[in-house]
Amino acid sequence: MNGLQVFEKQQAYYRTGATRSLEFRQGQLAKLRKVIEEREAAIMQALREDLNRSEKEAFLLEIGLVYKEISFMQKHLKRWMKPAKVKTAFTHIGSKGYIVPEPLGTALIIAPWNYPFQLAIAPLVGAIAAGNTSVLKPSELSPAVSEVMSSLIQDTFDPAYITVMEGGVEVSKELLDLPFDKIFFTGSVNVGKQVMAAAAKHLTPVTLELGGKSPAIVHHDANLKLAAKRVAFGKFINAGQTCIAPDYVLVHRSVKEPFIELLHKSVTKFYGKDPLEHPDYGRIISGRHFQRLCDFLQNGEITIGGRADEMSQRIEPTVLTAVDWSMPVMQEEIFGPILPVLIYDELQEAIDLINARPKPLALYLFSDNQAIQKRVTEAVPFGGGCINDTLMHLATPYLPFGGVGESGTGAYHGEESFRTFSHMKSVLKQTTKFDFAFRYPSAKGGLAIIRRLMK
């Protein structure tokens, strides 16, 4: 079937009302979890083929997060679906107000290649919980995962309810031309702009999970050993191909040298003395991305790492120093295992450097000073982040995940996923036991009464 046929079948299925009941939604979430459990080994093998992802990373960053999201939805869905009664305004005595969660309809979920399973299925969990039908468009750059996911969905769900459409850019363009009720896109800022422009033609609501240059600040009072370990974890996992990876580090001048030394020790502990030979160190997704990253290695001075192997498409965990904002590595999101380190003397200098650029998707601050923590989180706009850690804010269903400005619009995870794929419908139930005559055009003195009430 082509995109239009798929869309029309899903719209027709949605209009039957089959997706709306709590029992149906819970049943579909249970089916999804069961089939993932049954095919966990196949998913892990596909992730190994596409990204050389280890079983531990595959479970931690992809499959485990999806299990957690499904369980959270199943636990709270009944409460979220209930109409929420709101207070009655004095001007509306006798009425009752409700907010009724309603499915949006048919959702298009466009997923990226860097976490190809989790970033497709986690939004789908929200779409299912909210009562929508869904079309998944995985990335053609992760073909093994795309194939497994397509098979998994096809063998489990009616395509009129959930289906996967594989293919390249032409398939995405075909789907974006259709009047979906919701578009959920994860990917680059440039493509996000194209998605938003396409959605505007139909006034389709969008959630854009994008990226940008997410900074880490290492202040002089930080626990340097932990800071180095957690920055190395956040930056070099999946070979740096993580939208919320620290893109660069601003480190206080007084602790720059010990921080870099500890960073080197952490990299060696994680990936050995020769990361290019480590069996579980990730590879760059494509030759084009590999070459782009290799070009960045010409910027600044290589302090740690720097070797690249074209055959395996791997680049060592690399730290660059002596970089400045005019260099290409500081002009665009790196999305690879290259970490520029810059220095600052006063905290305000670091804050001003970040705020002079587009709002980042994430920010990481390493400091034990609560006043410093409060100052940075209030002074710098960013999508989400951590104090004294990296990445982990993404892994809790209690925190909405999303960007701001160029790093994205909208959020998901946990209840926010349910709300993202729902319309919160306002309903006012008015009494018929009495009526206020002053509101009608024929009422004498009505304006004076309305003035008193409204003031």
Sequence and secondary structure as in RCSB ss.txt:
>XXXX:A:sequence
MNGLQVFEKQQAYYRTGATRSLEFRQGQLAKLRKVIEEREAAIMQALREDLNRSEKEAFLLEIGLVYKEISFMQK
HLKRWMKPAKVKTAFTHIGSKGYIVPEPLGTALIIAPWNYPFQLAIAPLVGAIAAGNTSVLKPSELSPAVSEVMS
SLIQDTFDPAYITVMEGGVEVSKELLDLPFDKIFFTGSVNVGKQVMAAAAKHLTPVTLELGGKSPAIVHHDANLK
LAAKRVAFGKFINAGQTCIAPDYVLVHRSVKEPFIELLHKSVTKFYGKDPLEHPDYGRIISGRHFQRLCDFLQNG
EITIGGRADEMSQRIEPTVLTAVDWSMPVMQEEIFGPILPVLIYDELQEAIDLINARPKPLALYLFSDNQAIQKR
VTEAVPFGGGCINDTLMHLATPYLPFGGVGESGTGAYHGEESFRTFSHMKSVLKQTTKFDFAFRYPSAKGGLAII
RRLMK
>XXXX:A:secstr
  HHHHHHHHHHHHHTTTT SHHHHHHHHHHHHHHHHHTHHHHHHHHHHHH   HHHHIIIIIHHHHHHHHHHHH
HHHHHHS EEE   GGGTT EEEEEEEE SEEEEE  SSSTTHHHHHHHHHHHHHT EEEEE  TTSHHHHHHHH
HHHHTTS TTTEEE   SHHHHHHHHTS  SEEEEES HHHHHHHHHHHHTTT  EEEE     EEEE TTS HH
HHHHHHHHHHHGGGG  TTS  EEEEEGGGHHHHHHHHHHHHHHHH S GGG TT    S HHHHHHHHHHTTSS
EEEE   EETTTTEE  EEEES  TTSGGGTS   SSEEEEEEESSHHHHHHHHHTS   SEEEEE S HHHHHH
HHHHS  SEEEES SSGGGG TTS EE  GGGEE EESTHHHHHHTEEEEEEEE  SS   GGGSTT TTHHHHH
HHHH 
